[in-house]
Amino acid sequence: MKRLMISLIVLFIASTVSLEAAPEYAKWGTVAVKETQKRYKADIIDYKHIGRTELTPNKSVEKFKLWLRSKEGNEFGVYVFITFDPSTEIIKSIEFTESTR
């Protein structure tokens, strides 16, 4: 009986820990990664969410910095700015700016 109780407690704790929700920006991070891969055809070796800016009630921008490695071995950063309507989640534009740092 003691083993059963311990097993149930462990199972409860494990299921509670796994219920954490993905961050709100996760969807936009996926878009940033896919669009960057399409544009640059390079390996993405690092990823950082910079933040969201709400410009108007119908226009927000999610900002990311991705670090890439080209097939030649060169590394460089790319800032990705995804402008979208937060109420409909329709993308208005995606902009890329390269960085050496």
N, C-alpha and C positions, 0 to 999 in steps of 0.2 A: 504494500500500500504506500509505503514511504517513497519507493522508486517511482510509482505512478504519479504521486504528487509532484515530485521533483521534475519528472519529465513534462508534466503539464505546465509547470511554472517556466521551464526553459523554453518550451514551445510558445508560450504566451509572450515572453520577452523577445524571442526571435521574430515573431510575426509583427510585433509592435515596432521594432526597429526597421523592418523592411517596408513599412507603410509611409515612409517619408516621401513627400511629393517632390517632383522635379521642379527646379527653379522656373520662375515665370519666363525667363529669357531663353530657356533650353530650346524651344521651337526655333527661335531666331538664330541661335548658335548653330543649329543644324543647317539652316539656310545659308549662313555665312560660310560654313565649312564647304558645303556642296558647291556653292557658286565660286568660291575661291579656287577649289580644285579644278572646276571647269575652265576657269580663266587662265590659271597659271600652270596647270599640269605638273605640279610639284608636290612633294610630300609635306604635309603639315606636321610639324614637330612640337608645336606648343600653341596654346589657345588661352585667351583671357577675355572675360567679359568686362568691358570698361563701365558700362552703365546705360541707362535710358534717359533721354531728354524728351519731355513733352513740350512740343512747340506750340500747338494749338489743341483744342479738344478733338480735332480730327486728324492730327498729325504728330507722330512720335518718331524718335530715332533711337534704335538700338546700336550701340557701338561695341566693336570687338577688335582685338589685335591678335593676328595669327602670325606665327613664325614659320617660315617655309624653307625647305631645302630643295634646290633645283636638281635635276638629273646630273648636272656638272659638279654638284657639291657646294654651290654657293648658297649662303643663308641670308635671308632678308625678311623684314617684317612687312605685313600688309594690314592697314587699318581698313575695316569694313564697316560701312554705315548703311543700315537698312532703315529706310523711311517707309512708314506704313500708317494706315488708319487703325487706331487701337480698338475702335468699336466693331469694325468688320474684319480686321487683320489682313486687309488687302495691301500688298506691297506696292508702294508708289515708285520707289527707286532703290537701287543698290549701288553704292559708290565705293571705289577702291583707291587707297592712297598708299604707295610703297614707302618704306622706311628702311634705313640702314641700321637703326638702333632698336 
